[in-house]
Amino acid sequence: MPVARQIQANLPKAVIYGLADRTQSADITYANFGEVVRELFQKGTPIIGICAAGILIRTLAPLLNNKYQEPAVVAIAEDGSAVVPLLGGLQGVNDLARQIATGLQVSPAITTTGYLRFRTTLLSPPPGYRLLNPDHAKTFIADLLAGATVKLLGQATWLENSNLPLSPEGNLTIQIIHNPENIEKSQPLVAQPAIESRPLSPDCLVYEFTPPEQGLTSGKLAIVGIGPGAMAWMSPEVRALLQSATDWVGYKTYLDLVKSLWQPGITRHESDNRVELDRATTALNLAGQGRSVVVVSSGDAGIYAMAAAVFEVLDKSPQPEWAAINIQVAPGISAMQAAAAMVGAPLGHDFCVISLSDILKPWEVITQRLEAVAQADLVIAIYNPVSQQRTWQLAQAKEILLQWRSPDTPVVLARNLGRSGQTVIVKPLGEVAIDDADMRTVILIGSSKTRIIQQGEKSWIYTPRHY
């Protein structure tokens, strides 16, 4: 049951079935495993079995006669250590297995050669696409695996972002059409009423694209915090949202941090780091078209990040098509939390967070706040301390703080947390210099009560919880 609930947290619509005399908290109980599983399978319901793969195989074997209609079936080890897609390759079982495995923080046991090599399933296109000649796919994929290249006619991001061997001179052809009557004339067709009955060349796969009609589908917009950068610091909820999205929107650096979670069919929308409101507008417009959009922030999405930008645009420039969007904010580990964990517990008592960037607020406001928190003896987390254009604010902030803090006050300078080149330096406030920080650095400045202690050869910093 713990594994089942963990999976359900990533698949909120999933229903947990449990054997009546063995489980006590299942959503639905049953008396006969085989009858229930076969009934669900025949109805086309995806099945996740937390049991031995052999049990599912023997139970479903008599029903296996049409791979085009088989729902996804995944076997999960009872301790969550193995995720094995068994059936439903044409119904997205490999993507489902990857989503479950990400939540369980294991690797899925995917054996589909085409999926592994090309990072896409040609027989199971994403929503909005329909393969018009599936009978040709077996030979087509076999030729691909044998080394053939592919010429793409038309646009399809899920194919362009895959590992297919695309080439303008490809031996094989994939064609994307928006209307069956627009199929390239060079492809041999027989004039018959139904497109499904028109024989196409076996070296060509044809997909029809039908975009969803506006107003029929409520879009989704998740604003997520991926943490400072390390995959281990990302929540299962954020992983699941990223993998189930149709679109990622964000600063290129942050999108690159989660590229290992990219799935075929997800479109990346990259932008510069300073265009937060434009990025928010793009995300809202995509969700307004019925798409499932994830806005990617580093750290926590609600701390100096994209959640505020999205709500600002929603507040100041509302559009009718945005009214039905299902908006969700998924938290992440902030840089100040990660930095504090590296050295102990400097945020153990009252603290505040201040950005030294004067792009969105006047420097006078920043100095007033620094003076106030310095006099209040709060631990201070400083974001955006130094940039290429702003090289003087940190020095002025230091001068202000030294009016009320001892030069020996411990300061933590943490840079590139969770990423390549991570550094964590501790030095007295009086020795902090501009060269110690940049935009990828978060600074923690202790209060008068913050202490440095020794544990063997290890130094720890903490702020007592009582005065």
ABEGO torsion letter per residue (X at the ends): XAAAAAAAAABAABBBBBBAAABAABABBBABAAAAAAAAAAAGBBBBBBBBAAAAAAAAAAABABAAABBBBBBBBAAGABBBBABGAAAGAAAAAAAAAAAAGBBBBBABAAAAAAGBBAABBBBGBBBABAAAAAAAAAAAAAGBBBBBBEBBAAAAABABBBBAABABBBBBBABAAABBAABBBBBBABAAABBBBAABBBBBBBBBBBGABBBBBBBBBAEAGBAAABBAAAAAAAAABABBBEBAAAAAAAAAABBBGBBBBBBBAABAAAAAAAAAAAAAAGBBBBBBBBEBAABGBAAAAAAAAAAABBBAAAAABBBBBBBBBBAAAAAAAAAEBAAABBBBBBBABAAABBAAAAAAAAAAAAAAGBBBBBBGABBAABAAAAAAAAAAAAAABBAABBBBBBBGBGBBGBBBBBBBAAABBAAABBAABBBBBBBAABBBBBBEABBBBBBBABX
